[in-house]
Amino acid sequence: MQSKFLILTTDLKKLWLFYSALGIRWLCGESEIKDMSSLETKAPMGLPDLNGEIGGVEFFFCLEPNIKTGPINDTILLLYFDSESAVAATLTRIKEAGLFVPHQDFNAEYLFRILDPDGRIIQLVGPSPFRW
């Protein structure tokens, strides 16, 4: 079974920077990203503008300037990391990119919920302290 998601965005440049900081592996479209100015003026065409994969899940990103942005509370994307240091490093990369927006439930000790540039909730999950 394959998992694939279509994600609409109002800003491909910010989305690319954010998901790159999360560790996504870009499958296609990244060569266009090298010229960042092309992302700011790209007109929506109906086909995915970017395609990437993380943890065996494939994502298709499309520019859609007319979508509603802001906190989207009905879906949470969980990303599992093998260590707490990997979670911390990812948060640092997102902060360095100037794209760190904590969700209202964010807690620096145990609940790492952040918002992507369009308001989707991303929860970074490290190893459970309750594993035996």
C-alpha positions as CSV (number, residue, x, y, z in Angstrom):
1,M,0.0,0.0,0.0
2,Q,1.3,3.4,-0.9
3,S,0.4,6.6,0.8
4,K,0.3,9.8,-1.3
5,F,-0.9,13.3,-0.3
6,L,-1.8,16.3,-2.4
7,I,-0.9,19.5,-0.7
8,L,-2.1,22.9,-2.0
9,T,0.0,26.0,-1.1
10,T,-0.1,29.7,-1.6
11,D,3.7,30.0,-1.5
12,L,5.9,27.4,-3.1
13,K,9.1,29.1,-2.0
14,K,8.2,29.0,1.7
15,L,6.7,25.5,1.4
16,W,9.9,24.2,-0.3
17,L,12.1,25.8,2.4
18,F,9.9,24.4,5.2
19,Y,9.6,20.8,3.9
20,S,13.3,20.8,3.0
21,A,14.0,21.6,6.7
22,L,11.8,18.7,7.7
23,G,14.0,16.4,5.7
24,I,11.9,15.7,2.6
25,R,13.7,14.1,-0.4
26,W,12.6,15.9,-3.5
27,L,11.8,13.6,-6.4
28,C,10.9,16.2,-9.1
29,G,10.5,19.9,-9.4
30,E,13.5,20.7,-7.3
31,S,15.6,21.8,-10.3
32,E,13.1,24.7,-10.8
33,I,13.6,25.7,-7.2
34,K,17.2,26.6,-7.9
35,D,15.9,29.8,-9.4
36,M,13.7,30.9,-6.5
37,S,12.3,33.9,-8.5
38,S,10.4,31.4,-10.8
39,L,8.5,30.2,-7.7
40,E,7.2,33.7,-6.9
41,T,5.7,34.2,-10.3
42,K,4.6,30.7,-11.2
43,A,1.0,30.4,-12.4
44,P,-1.0,27.4,-11.3
45,M,-1.3,24.8,-14.0
46,G,-3.2,21.9,-12.3
47,L,-0.2,19.6,-12.3
48,P,2.1,19.2,-9.2
49,D,4.8,21.8,-9.0
50,L,6.9,19.8,-6.6
51,N,7.0,16.1,-5.7
52,G,8.8,14.7,-2.6
53,E,9.0,11.7,-0.3
54,I,9.6,11.3,3.4
55,G,9.3,8.1,5.4
56,G,7.9,6.2,2.4
57,V,5.0,8.7,2.0
58,E,4.9,10.7,-1.3
59,F,3.7,14.3,-1.4
60,F,2.5,16.3,-4.4
61,F,2.6,20.1,-3.9
62,C,0.6,22.4,-6.1
63,L,0.5,26.2,-6.2
64,E,-3.1,27.4,-5.5
65,P,-3.1,31.1,-4.6
66,N,-6.8,31.1,-3.6
67,I,-6.8,28.6,-0.8
68,K,-7.7,29.7,2.7
69,T,-4.6,29.8,5.0
70,G,-4.3,29.8,8.7
71,P,-4.5,27.0,11.3
72,I,-6.1,23.9,9.9
73,N,-7.1,21.9,13.0
74,D,-8.8,18.9,11.4
75,T,-5.6,17.1,10.3
76,I,-2.2,16.5,12.0
77,L,0.8,15.2,10.1
78,L,3.0,13.1,12.4
79,L,6.6,12.8,11.5
80,Y,8.6,10.2,13.5
81,F,12.3,10.7,14.2
82,D,14.7,8.2,15.7
83,S,16.1,10.5,18.4
84,E,15.2,13.6,20.4
85,S,18.4,15.2,18.9
86,A,16.9,14.7,15.4
87,V,13.7,16.5,16.5
88,A,15.8,19.3,18.0
89,A,17.9,19.6,14.8
90,T,14.8,19.8,12.6
91,L,13.3,22.5,14.8
92,T,16.6,24.4,14.6
93,R,16.6,24.2,10.8
94,I,13.0,25.5,10.6
95,K,13.8,28.4,13.0
96,E,17.0,29.2,11.0
97,A,14.8,29.4,7.8
98,G,12.6,31.9,9.6
99,L,9.5,29.6,9.2
100,F,9.0,28.5,12.9
101,V,5.4,29.0,13.8
102,P,4.4,27.1,17.0
103,H,0.9,25.6,17.2
104,Q,-1.1,26.8,20.3
105,D,-0.4,23.3,21.9
106,F,3.4,23.5,21.3
107,N,5.4,22.6,24.4
108,A,9.2,22.7,24.2
109,E,9.5,19.7,26.6
110,Y,7.2,17.1,25.0
111,L,4.7,18.3,22.4
112,F,6.4,19.6,19.2
113,R,3.5,20.9,17.2
114,I,4.2,23.5,14.6
115,L,2.4,25.0,11.6
116,D,3.6,24.8,8.0
117,P,3.5,27.9,5.9
118,D,-0.2,27.3,5.0
119,G,-1.3,26.5,8.6
120,R,-1.3,22.6,8.5
121,I,-0.3,21.1,11.9
122,I,2.9,19.1,11.8
123,Q,3.8,17.1,15.0
124,L,7.4,16.0,15.3
125,V,7.6,12.8,17.3
126,G,10.7,11.3,18.9
127,P,11.2,8.0,20.6
128,S,8.7,7.2,23.3
129,P,10.2,7.4,26.8
130,F,7.9,4.5,27.7
131,R,9.6,1.9,25.5
132,W,11.0,-1.1,27.3
